[in-house]
Amino acid sequence: MHPLQATGEETARYAARFPEAVANGFYRQAQEWTVSSLGIGTYLGAMDEPTSSGYREAIGEALRGGINFIDTSLNYRHQRSERDIGAAVGALLESGKVRREEFVVATKAGYLVPGAVPPDLVALPEVAGGMHCLAPGFLADQLERSRANLNLETIDLFYLHNPETQLSYVSAEEFYERIRRSFAALEEMAAAGKLRYYGAATWDGFRKQAGGGGGLSLTRLLELAEREGGPRHRFRFIQLPLNLGMAEAFQIQRETIDGERMNVLEVAARFGVTVVASATLMQARLARNLPEEIAARLEGPTSDAQRAIQFTRSTPGVTAALVGMSRAAHVRENLEVSFFPPASREQYLRLFE
């Protein structure tokens, strides 16, 4: 496995190689790291060699072109996406074109993945609906599989994948107890050097009101993290969908802090949690045929895909927008957003008029 992990100094040095993008605010702080506000996702695609070849080329193009934030999951394409990242990153590291400390790799665990299910764990009561598990032993097993697939000694960011899935099968109290146990285990894995940070990658969890219908309370998650890891706990990231058609994370005031109602982005900022946006193009549905008024109000970008990316990365409180890119040509086109500063808050709010 490749040793080392992303560092603040080296990610900043990576960004400095792209001075125009730096000047345009393309890079942001994510804890101690400097990361591109456009990340490459690896969710969609067939489980075949042509798709894998496309992803490997796209990842290489991304790392050479200025993107140093890579997102995947053990269950994406039944482990193939992780393995494609491992192969692409390995080739670049061997060529000396990038250094391991310059880029961030995030992956996820929670779903039972065909070919990656430990037989002694599937009967545990923590398995929800026969498809999802947060048990510490299961997470430890999945992390080892991800480390092997990615060929990385340390995973920079390890998410619980859609933990709110469990709320369809257990009470809220049981759910948060399961979260507490998983956080305790993840803190131990971090102390062992197997991961740097952990978080929650959600679909519904931060789009709904906290405490109702599958909505997660970020403040309660943070309390559990501090209980298990102290004030220097490693629960520092959340991922949620945010795009032109799904802006609930920005629009809904869902938790009360010191008497003030806040959206989840504001809560995260208050407590030093980095927010990563997924589904930026809503699985390519926002990559074309956007209303003309969107183009008029998002100055700079020249394609609908770029405009959708610009919207998400301009959302106050969002650090990076993830876009699935399985072709090098898509990477080159989407990277053109680095030519333009993010929209101002005033310009952004006009999009809701």
C-alpha positions in Angstrom: 0.0 0.0 0.0 1.1 3.6 -0.7 2.0 5.2 2.6 1.4 8.7 3.8 -1.9 10.8 3.6 -3.1 14.2 2.5 -1.5 17.1 4.4 -2.2 20.7 4.7 1.2 21.8 3.4 1.3 19.6 0.4 -2.3 20.2 -0.7 -1.6 23.9 -0.5 1.5 23.4 -2.6 -0.6 21.4 -5.1 -3.1 24.3 -5.4 -0.2 26.8 -5.9 0.6 25.1 -9.2 -2.6 26.5 -10.6 -2.3 30.3 -9.8 -5.2 31.4 -12.0 -7.5 29.0 -10.3 -6.3 30.1 -6.9 -6.9 33.7 -7.8 -10.5 32.8 -8.8 -11.2 31.1 -5.5 -11.3 27.6 -6.9 -9.5 26.2 -3.9 -11.0 26.1 -0.4 -10.0 25.0 3.1 -11.3 21.6 4.3 -10.0 21.3 7.8 -6.2 21.6 7.3 -6.3 20.6 3.6 -6.6 22.9 0.6 -9.0 21.2 -1.8 -10.5 22.0 -5.2 -14.1 23.2 -5.0 -14.9 20.7 -7.8 -14.4 17.1 -6.8 -14.5 14.0 -9.0 -17.2 11.4 -8.2 -17.3 7.8 -9.3 -20.8 6.6 -8.6 -22.4 5.8 -12.0 -21.4 3.5 -14.9 -21.4 -0.1 -16.0 -19.2 -2.7 -14.3 -17.1 -3.3 -17.4 -13.6 -2.5 -18.6 -14.6 0.4 -21.0 -16.1 2.2 -18.0 -13.2 1.4 -15.8 -10.8 2.6 -18.5 -12.7 5.9 -18.8 -12.6 6.5 -15.0 -8.9 5.8 -14.8 -8.2 8.3 -17.6 -10.6 10.9 -16.0 -8.9 10.5 -12.6 -5.5 11.1 -14.2 -6.8 14.1 -16.1 -8.4 15.5 -12.9 -5.2 15.2 -10.7 -3.0 16.6 -13.5 -5.5 19.4 -14.2 -6.2 20.8 -10.7 -8.7 18.6 -9.0 -7.4 17.0 -5.8 -10.6 15.7 -4.2 -11.7 12.2 -5.2 -14.9 10.7 -3.9 -16.0 7.0 -4.1 -17.6 4.2 -2.0 -17.0 0.5 -1.6 -20.4 -0.1 -3.2 -19.9 2.1 -6.2 -20.0 -0.3 -9.2 -19.5 -3.2 -6.7 -15.9 -2.1 -5.7 -14.8 -1.4 -9.2 -14.7 2.3 -8.7 -12.4 2.0 -5.8 -10.1 -0.3 -7.7 -10.1 2.0 -10.7 -9.0 4.9 -8.4 -6.3 2.7 -6.9 -5.0 1.9 -10.4 -5.1 5.5 -11.6 -3.5 7.0 -8.5 -0.9 4.2 -8.4 0.2 5.0 -11.9 0.5 8.7 -11.2 2.4 8.2 -8.0 4.9 5.9 -9.8 5.3 8.5 -12.5 6.1 11.2 -10.0 3.5 13.5 -11.4 1.7 13.8 -8.1 2.6 13.1 -4.5 0.4 11.1 -2.1 0.2 14.1 0.3 -1.3 16.4 -2.4 -4.8 14.9 -2.8 -7.7 13.7 -0.7 -9.5 10.4 -1.2 -12.9 9.9 0.4 -14.8 6.6 0.5 -17.8 5.2 2.3 -19.2 2.1 4.0 -22.6 1.0 5.3 -24.3 -1.0 2.6 -23.8 -4.7 2.1 -21.9 -5.0 -1.1 -22.0 -8.3 -3.1 -18.7 -10.0 -2.8 -17.7 -7.8 0.2 -19.9 -9.1 3.0 -18.2 -10.9 5.9 -20.2 -14.1 6.4 -20.0 -13.9 10.2 -21.6 -10.5 10.4 -24.7 -10.6 8.1 -26.9 -12.2 10.8 -26.2 -9.5 13.4 -29.2 -7.5 14.6 -27.4 -4.3 13.5 -28.1 -5.3 9.8 -31.1 -3.2 8.9 -33.4 -4.4 6.2 -30.9 -7.0 5.1 -28.9 -4.3 3.3 -27.3 -1.8 5.7 -25.0 -2.0 8.8 -23.2 0.3 11.1 -21.7 -2.3 13.5 -18.1 -1.6 14.4 -16.8 -5.0 13.2 -18.5 -4.5 9.9 -17.1 -1.0 9.4 -13.6 -2.3 10.3 -13.9 -5.0 7.7 -15.2 -2.6 5.1 -12.4 -0.1 5.8 -9.8 -2.9 5.2 -11.4 -3.7 1.9 -11.3 -0.1 0.8 -7.7 0.3 1.8 -6.8 -2.7 -0.2 -8.9 -1.6 -3.3 -7.4 1.9 -3.2 -4.0 0.6 -2.3 -3.7 3.4 0.3 -2.4 2.9 3.8 -4.5 5.8 5.1 -8.0 6.8 3.9 -8.2 10.5 4.2 -12.0 10.6 4.7 -14.2 7.7 5.6 -18.0 8.3 5.6 -20.9 6.4 7.0 -22.9 5.9 3.9 -26.5 7.0 4.2 -26.8 6.2 7.9 -30.4 7.5 8.0 -31.3 4.3 6.2 -31.4 2.7 9.6 -34.2 5.0 10.8 -36.6 3.0 8.7 -36.0 -0.1 10.9 -35.1 1.1 14.4 -36.1 3.8 16.8 -34.2 7.1 16.9 -32.7 6.2 20.3 -31.4 2.9 19.0 -30.1 4.6 15.9 -28.1 7.1 17.8 -26.7 4.4 20.0 -25.5 2.6 16.9 -24.0 5.8 15.7 -22.2 6.3 19.0 -20.7 2.8 18.8 -19.6 3.4 15.2 -18.0 6.7 16.2 -16.1 5.0 19.0 -14.7 2.4 16.5 -13.9 5.1 13.9 -12.0 7.1 16.5 -9.9 4.0 17.2 -9.3 3.4 13.5 -8.1 7.0 13.1 -5.8 6.7 16.1 -4.3 3.6 14.4 -3.6 5.7 11.2 -6.1 3.9 9.0 -8.2 7.0 8.4 -7.7 10.7 9.0 -11.3 12.0 9.3 -14.7 10.4 9.2 -18.2 11.8 8.5 -21.7 11.1 7.3 -22.6 11.0 3.6 -26.3 11.3 3.3 -29.2 11.5 0.9 -32.2 12.4 3.0 -30.5 12.9 6.4 -29.8 16.6 6.1 -32.5 17.6 3.6 -35.4 16.9 6.0 -36.2 18.5 9.4 -34.0 17.1 12.2 -35.8 14.5 14.2 -38.6 13.7 11.7 -39.0 11.4 8.7 -35.4 10.3 8.5 -33.8 13.7 9.3 -30.6 13.7 11.2 -29.6 16.1 14.0 -26.1 17.4 13.2 -25.7 18.8 16.7 -26.6 15.4 18.2 -24.0 13.7 16.0 -21.4 16.2 17.1 -22.3 15.5 20.7 -21.7 11.8 20.2 -18.4 12.4 18.4 -17.2 14.6 21.2 -18.3 12.0 23.8 -16.2 9.3 22.0 -13.3 11.4 20.7 -13.1 14.5 22.9 -12.9 18.0 21.6 -10.3 16.9 18.9 -12.7 14.2 17.5 -12.4 13.3 13.8 -16.1 13.7 12.8 -15.4 16.7 10.6 -17.3 16.2 7.3 -20.8 15.8 6.0 -21.9 15.1 2.5 -25.4 15.9 1.2 -27.1 16.5 -2.2 -27.3 20.1 -3.2 -28.1 21.3 -6.7 -30.4 23.6 -8.7 -33.3 21.2 -8.2 -32.5 20.1 -4.6 -31.6 23.1 -2.5 -33.2 22.0 0.8 -29.9 22.1 2.7 -29.7 25.8 2.1 -33.4 26.7 2.3 -34.6 24.8 5.3 -33.8 26.1 8.8 -33.7 22.8 10.6 -31.9 23.2 14.0 -31.9 25.8 16.7 -28.6 27.0 18.1 -28.6 29.6 20.9 -32.2 30.5 20.0 -31.4 31.0 16.3 -32.9 28.7 13.6 -30.2 27.6 11.2 -29.9 25.5 8.0 -27.5 22.6 8.2 -24.8 24.5 6.3 -24.8 27.2 9.1 -24.8 24.6 11.8 -21.8 22.9 10.2 -19.9 26.2 9.9 -20.7 27.0 13.6 -19.0 23.8 14.7 -16.2 23.5 12.2 -17.6 20.8 10.0 -16.8 20.7 6.3 -19.7 20.3 3.9 -19.3 18.5 0.6 -22.2 18.6 -1.9 -23.1 15.6 -4.0 -25.5 15.1 -7.0 -24.3 18.5 -8.4 -25.6 17.6 -11.9 -28.5 15.4 -10.6 -27.1 12.4 -12.6 -26.6 14.6 -15.7 -30.2 15.9 -15.7 -28.9 19.4 -15.0 -26.1 19.2 -17.6 -28.4 20.5 -20.4 -31.6 22.5 -21.1 -31.4 24.8 -18.1 -33.8 27.8 -18.2 -32.3 30.9 -19.9 -32.7 33.0 -16.8 -30.2 30.7 -15.0 -27.6 31.4 -17.7 -28.3 35.1 -17.4 -27.8 35.2 -13.6 -24.8 32.9 -13.5 -22.2 34.9 -15.3 -19.1 33.3 -16.7 -19.7 29.6 -17.3 -20.5 28.7 -20.9 -22.3 25.3 -20.6 -25.2 24.2 -18.6 -23.1 21.7 -16.8 -20.7 24.4 -15.7 -23.6 26.6 -14.6 -25.0 23.8 -12.4 -21.5 23.3 -10.9 -21.2 27.0 -10.4 -24.5 27.1 -8.5 -23.5 24.4 -6.1 -19.9 25.5 -5.4 -21.2 29.1 -4.9 -23.7 28.0 -2.1 -22.7 29.7 1.1 -21.2 27.0 3.4 -20.3 24.4 0.7 -16.6 23.6 0.3 -16.7 21.3 -2.7 -19.2 20.2 -5.3 -18.9 16.6 -6.5 -19.5 15.7 -10.2 -19.3 12.2 -11.6 -16.8 12.2 -14.4 -16.0 9.0 -16.2 -14.3 10.6 -19.3 -11.3 12.9 -19.5 -13.3 15.2 -21.8 -15.8 15.8 -19.1 -13.1 16.7 -16.7 -11.6 19.3 -19.1 -15.0 20.9 -19.7 -16.0 21.0 -16.1 -12.6 22.3 -15.0 -13.4 25.5 -16.9 -15.3 26.7 -13.8 -11.9 27.4 -12.3 -11.7 30.3 -14.8 -14.4 32.1 -12.9 -14.9 33.3 -9.3 -17.8 31.7 -7.5 -21.0 33.8 -7.6 -21.4 36.4 -4.8 -24.0 35.8 -2.2 -26.2 38.5 -3.8 -25.9 36.8 -7.2 -26.6 33.5 -5.7 -29.8 34.6 -3.9 -31.1 36.1 -7.1 -31.4 32.5 -8.4 -34.2 31.9 -5.9 -36.3 34.9 -7.0 
